[in-house]
Amino acid sequence: MTEDDVNSPGGQTNGNSEELREHEVRTALLDLLAEVGTVTATEAASRLGYSSGLCSFHLRQLARHGHIEEAPHSGGRARPWRLKQQTHAAGASMEEQFGDLARGLEDESWQRWLTRRDEAPSEWRHDEAFSAVAYLTPEEMSRIADVIRRALAPYQDREQRPLARPDGARPVALITRLFPLLPHAADSTDQD
């Protein structure tokens, strides 16, 4: 049985990105492509700590489902990949498309955590989820996002450098969403 058999009904794929299930390697590859632009399987393996064969397989899966495409190259065996350059018919940018994909993967990871956290070692059976509402200007919202990015910066190299990880370190999802709260449809009609 192949990954395609698991990911699609009847073992067939039609390129619909919704059929591709979240996978740790694919998520890491998408994050890496968003960061560096183009990458070969060998480069991805070196940066992410996986085998080049595993990276190659998942890069092809992402391409088959329309998330990435081959980048232009000058022949040879090297096969660089990049995030798909097209935009949706609705006019969404590549950044918006990647954001939608990332949010879907984040939500799926969160739901898996909620249903399976009892399987984690006891010291890892908690999370630090929180939310808040603050009244901000667009500039303040951007400044807060920058502060969060700077706070996480010292830990970023651990993804590409496994030897930099302290004993007991595990991958942890760090998800921050800053967005304006819009009124409900009924609330907006009351404001007239």
Salt bridges, closest charged atoms under 4 A:
GLU3 OE2 - ARG26 NH1 2.75
ASP4 OD2 - ARG64 NH1 2.76
GLU22 OE1 - ARG112 NH1 2.98
GLU35 OE2 - ARG47 NH2 3.22
GLU69 OE2 - ARG82 NE 2.89
GLU70 OE2 - ARG79 NE 3.29
ASP100 OD1 - ARG103 NH2 2.72
GLU106 OE1 - ARG177 NH2 2.92
ASP107 OD1 - ARG177 NH2 3.04
GLU119 OE1 - ARG116 NH2 2.94
ASP127 OD2 - ARG117 NH1 3.17
GLU128 OE2 - HIS126 NE2 3.67
ASP146 OD1 - ARG149 NH1 3.09
ASP157 OD2 - ARG161 NH1 2.40
